Amino acid sequence: MQVTVYSVAWCGDCREAKRFLAKHEISYTDIDIDRTEGAAAAVIAHVGKRAVPQFVVDGEWIQPYRRGRGFLYKEMEALFGV
């Protein structure tokens, strides 16, 4: 499974998403959209807005949180089989 996380350093939801991955020993590549040229445009192209964190799992874009609900633990546990 190949996992990429689009994030920014100041985002609490991004930090929580990475803690989840670390806790379950899921390796990932982190792309900071504030520091990586073209990364913000990629997020906008796939999601329609500049919204992070975003997971890309084997090429599929997944938003691991919902406004008002926070990080989607149960959904992400099911997705990653943990």
C-alpha positions, 0 to 999 in steps of 0.5 A: 500500500502506497500512502501519501499525505498532503498537509501543512505544518500549522494544521492540527488535523494534519498532525492528528492524521500523521499520529494515526498513521504512526500509531499503526506503523503505516509508512507514508510520504508527507507533502507540505503544500505550503513548501512543495511547488505544485502541491496545493494545485494538485490538492485543488485539482483533485478535491476542488479546494485547498483542504488538508489533510488529504490521504492518497492511498494507492492513487485514490484521494481520501479526506480523513476528516470531516468538519465538525467530526474531526479525524474519521478514526473508524473509517480510517481503521477500516480502510487500513485494516487496523 
